Amino acid sequence: MPGIGVDQPFSQQDLEQKKALLAQMAKIVKALQAYNLPSTITGYGGLTFNEGGEIVSAAMPTVGAGPWPSYQASCQYRLDLALKKADSNPYIKGWRANGLRERIDAFVQRGVPAQFESLSDKDDKVVVHCDFSPTNILFDEASGRITALIDYDFSWISHPSYEFLRSFDGLGGQFRGWSSDEESQEAALRDAKLHGFPVSLPSTTESDSGVDWVVAKAWEEALEAEGVKPPRTMEGIDKVADVDTILCAILPWRVTNADIFARQTEEVIIECRNNNEEHLDKLLTHLGF
């Protein structure tokens, strides 16, 4: 597809130029979510063709399993798989130190079903890109028009809330789980996405974890203008986000990704492992486990 990555130009554009691009991105999100899936797609997972040439539900390529009968079932399977991988990691050792593994197991068995109880429209299924960000969007500099959304490696059929949990990083649009630092900008952004942005936006500094409040609010407005349901209209998304945060913390990127792992010192790896243990401990306590 023609065009260049939008990530670098986007960071240098003025607000009106950014809003023009955000409006186009919102149209793509709406198109993905509004696509009428064939009746032969009955599960959550990947897709394939059957012998009759129909598109049907299949295993999710990045996980190697599925399809699942529900959104909750897909999350529980991935948690179980993450714990198996954690068992074989020489640094994590299944998170069995300090009694943490017993608490994680209890959460997977009893906590996950409770977290999904309040999710609205829990049977909805849509195409989820899962890596919708400026780095995966191409646009034509001369016209300012988006030419492609690329890189569907992680895409699958899932609940519309999942797009907000894994996409829109760099747009201030990713919805994250509970944070132990209630005074952080990240916690404030989560609150704004759940309850509405304040009239007077917080100031943005270099130490604010990259939160651009003006862009984040503009993104929410662009989504609403296109009829895309933002997080604050998805009852229960905060609880599902906490499940996803547990999933990500079980297999921290710096300790489990082979490419990243090879470029780090022993001290950095151990520090990352310990930080994740502390994060898991606080999140499980918050969730009552």
C-alpha positions in Angstrom: 0.0 0.0 0.0 1.2 3.5 -0.7 2.0 6.0 2.0 4.3 6.5 5.0 3.9 5.7 8.6 1.8 8.4 10.4 3.5 8.1 13.7 6.4 10.6 13.1 4.4 13.2 11.2 1.5 13.0 13.7 3.8 14.0 16.6 4.7 17.2 14.7 1.3 18.3 13.5 -0.8 21.0 15.0 -4.1 20.2 16.7 -6.3 20.7 13.7 -4.2 18.5 11.5 -4.2 15.8 14.2 -8.0 16.1 14.5 -8.3 15.5 10.8 -6.3 12.3 11.0 -8.1 11.2 14.2 -11.5 11.6 12.4 -10.2 9.3 9.6 -8.9 6.7 12.2 -12.3 6.8 14.0 -14.0 5.9 10.7 -11.8 2.9 10.3 -12.6 1.7 13.9 -16.3 2.2 13.1 -16.0 0.2 9.9 -14.3 -2.7 11.7 -16.9 -2.8 14.5 -19.9 -2.3 12.2 -18.8 -5.1 9.7 -21.6 -7.7 9.5 -20.0 -11.0 10.4 -21.2 -14.0 8.5 -23.6 -16.3 10.6 -21.0 -19.0 10.2 -18.7 -17.2 12.6 -19.9 -18.5 15.9 -16.9 -18.3 18.2 -14.2 -15.9 19.6 -10.8 -16.5 17.9 -9.4 -16.7 14.4 -10.9 -17.4 11.0 -10.5 -19.9 8.2 -12.5 -21.3 5.2 -14.4 -24.6 5.5 -14.7 -27.1 2.6 -17.6 -25.2 1.2 -15.6 -21.9 1.0 -17.5 -20.3 3.9 -15.6 -18.2 6.4 -15.8 -19.9 9.8 -14.4 -19.6 13.3 -11.0 -21.2 13.9 -8.0 -21.2 16.2 -6.4 -17.9 17.1 -3.0 -18.0 15.3 -1.0 -16.1 17.9 -2.3 -18.4 20.7 -2.6 -21.6 18.7 -6.0 -22.4 20.2 -9.7 -21.6 20.0 -12.2 -20.7 18.9 -13.9 -20.2 22.3 -17.6 -20.0 23.0 -17.3 -16.7 24.9 -15.1 -13.7 25.5 -14.6 -14.9 29.1 -13.5 -18.3 28.0 -10.9 -16.9 25.7 -9.4 -14.8 28.5 -9.4 -17.7 30.9 -7.6 -19.9 28.4 -4.9 -17.3 27.8 -4.4 -16.9 31.5 -3.9 -20.7 31.9 -1.5 -20.6 29.0 0.4 -17.7 30.4 0.8 -19.5 33.7 2.2 -22.6 32.0 4.8 -20.4 30.2 5.6 -18.7 33.5 6.2 -22.2 35.1 9.0 -22.8 32.6 10.7 -19.4 32.9 13.8 -19.6 35.1 13.3 -16.1 36.5 9.6 -16.1 37.1 9.3 -19.8 38.2 5.6 -19.7 38.0 5.3 -16.9 40.5 5.4 -19.5 43.2 7.5 -17.5 45.6 5.8 -15.7 48.5 2.5 -17.5 48.0 1.7 -15.5 44.9 0.8 -18.4 42.7 -2.0 -19.7 44.9 -3.6 -16.2 44.8 -3.3 -16.0 41.0 -4.9 -19.5 40.7 -7.7 -18.5 42.9 -8.3 -15.4 40.8 -8.4 -17.4 37.6 -10.8 -19.9 39.0 -13.2 -17.6 41.0 -12.3 -14.0 40.2 -12.4 -14.0 36.4 -16.1 -15.1 36.1 -17.0 -12.4 38.6 -15.1 -9.7 36.6 -17.1 -10.5 33.5 -20.5 -10.5 35.2 -21.1 -6.8 34.7 -19.8 -6.5 31.1 -22.4 -5.0 28.8 -23.4 -6.8 25.6 -20.9 -9.6 26.5 -21.9 -11.7 23.5 -21.0 -9.1 20.9 -18.4 -10.1 18.4 -16.4 -7.8 16.1 -13.2 -7.7 14.1 -10.5 -6.5 16.5 -7.2 -5.3 15.0 -5.5 -5.4 18.4 -2.5 -3.2 17.3 -4.3 -0.1 16.0 -1.8 2.6 16.5 0.0 5.3 14.5 2.9 3.0 13.7 0.5 0.7 11.8 -1.2 3.5 9.8 0.0 4.7 6.4 -1.0 8.0 4.9 -0.3 10.2 1.9 1.5 13.4 3.0 0.3 15.5 0.0 -3.4 14.9 0.6 -3.3 14.1 4.3 -5.4 11.0 3.7 -4.9 7.7 5.4 -4.2 5.0 2.8 -4.0 1.8 4.9 -4.3 0.1 8.3 -1.6 -2.6 8.2 -0.2 -5.4 10.4 -3.1 -7.7 11.3 -0.8 -10.2 13.1 -2.8 -10.0 16.3 -6.2 -9.5 14.9 -9.1 -11.8 15.9 -12.8 -11.9 16.5 -13.5 -10.7 20.0 -15.6 -8.3 22.1 -15.4 -4.7 21.1 -13.9 -3.7 24.5 -10.7 -5.7 23.6 -9.7 -3.2 21.0 -9.5 -0.5 23.7 -7.4 -2.7 25.9 -4.7 -3.4 23.3 -4.9 -0.7 20.7 -4.7 3.1 20.4 -1.4 3.5 22.2 0.1 6.8 21.1 -3.3 8.3 20.7 -4.1 8.5 24.4 -6.8 5.9 23.7 -5.6 2.7 25.3 -7.7 1.7 28.3 -5.6 0.3 31.1 -6.4 -1.7 34.2 -6.2 -0.5 37.8 -3.0 1.3 38.9 -1.7 1.2 42.4 -0.5 4.8 42.0 -3.8 6.7 42.2 -2.1 10.0 41.8 -0.5 9.1 38.4 -1.5 10.6 35.1 -2.3 7.0 33.9 -4.9 6.6 36.7 -6.3 10.0 36.0 -6.7 9.2 32.3 -8.5 5.9 33.1 -10.9 7.8 35.3 -11.5 10.4 32.5 -12.3 7.6 30.1 -14.7 6.1 32.5 -16.5 9.2 33.7 -15.7 11.9 31.2 -12.9 14.3 30.7 -12.6 17.4 33.0 -13.4 20.8 31.5 -9.9 21.9 32.5 -7.5 19.3 31.3 -4.4 18.4 33.3 -1.1 19.8 32.1 1.2 17.5 30.2 4.9 17.2 31.1 7.8 15.0 30.0 7.3 12.9 33.2 3.7 12.1 32.7 4.2 8.8 30.9 3.5 10.4 27.6 -0.1 11.3 28.3 -1.2 14.0 25.9 -4.5 15.1 27.3 -5.5 17.3 24.4 -5.0 14.4 21.9 -6.6 11.9 24.3 -9.8 14.0 24.5 -9.8 14.7 20.8 -9.6 11.0 20.1 -12.6 10.3 22.4 -14.6 13.0 20.6 -13.7 11.6 17.2 -14.9 8.2 18.2 -18.2 9.5 19.5 -18.7 11.6 16.3 -18.4 8.4 14.3 -20.8 6.5 16.5 -18.1 4.3 18.1 -18.8 3.3 21.7 -16.1 4.7 23.9 -15.0 3.0 27.1 -17.4 5.1 29.3 -20.4 3.5 27.5 -19.1 0.0 28.0 -20.3 -1.1 31.4 -17.8 -3.5 33.0 -14.8 -2.6 30.8 -12.8 -1.5 33.9 -13.2 -5.0 35.4 -12.2 -6.8 32.2 -9.2 -4.4 31.9 -8.0 -5.6 35.3 -8.1 -9.2 34.0 -6.1 -8.2 31.0 -3.6 -6.4 33.3 -3.1 -9.6 35.3 -2.5 -11.5 32.0 0.1 -9.1 30.9 1.8 -9.0 34.3 2.1 -12.8 34.4 4.4 -12.7 31.4 6.3 -9.4 31.6 7.7 -8.4 28.2 11.3 -7.8 29.4 11.5 -11.2 31.1 9.8 -13.4 28.5 10.5 -11.9 25.0 13.5 -13.6 23.6 14.7 -10.5 21.6 14.4 -8.1 24.5 15.7 -10.6 27.0 18.9 -11.1 25.1 19.8 -7.4 25.2 19.4 -6.9 28.9 21.7 -7.4 31.9 21.0 -9.9 34.7 20.3 -6.9 37.0 17.7 -5.4 34.7 15.9 -8.7 34.2 15.7 -9.4 38.0 14.5 -5.8 38.7 11.8 -6.2 36.1 10.7 -9.5 37.6 10.6 -8.1 41.1 8.6 -5.0 39.9 6.1 -7.3 38.3 5.8 -9.4 41.4 5.0 -6.3 43.4 2.5 -5.1 40.8 0.7 -8.5 40.8 0.6 -8.5 44.6 -1.0 -5.1 44.8 -3.5 -5.8 41.9 -4.6 -9.1 43.5 -5.0 -7.4 46.8 -7.2 -4.7 45.1 -9.3 -7.5 43.6 -9.7 -9.3 46.9 -7.3 -12.2 46.4 
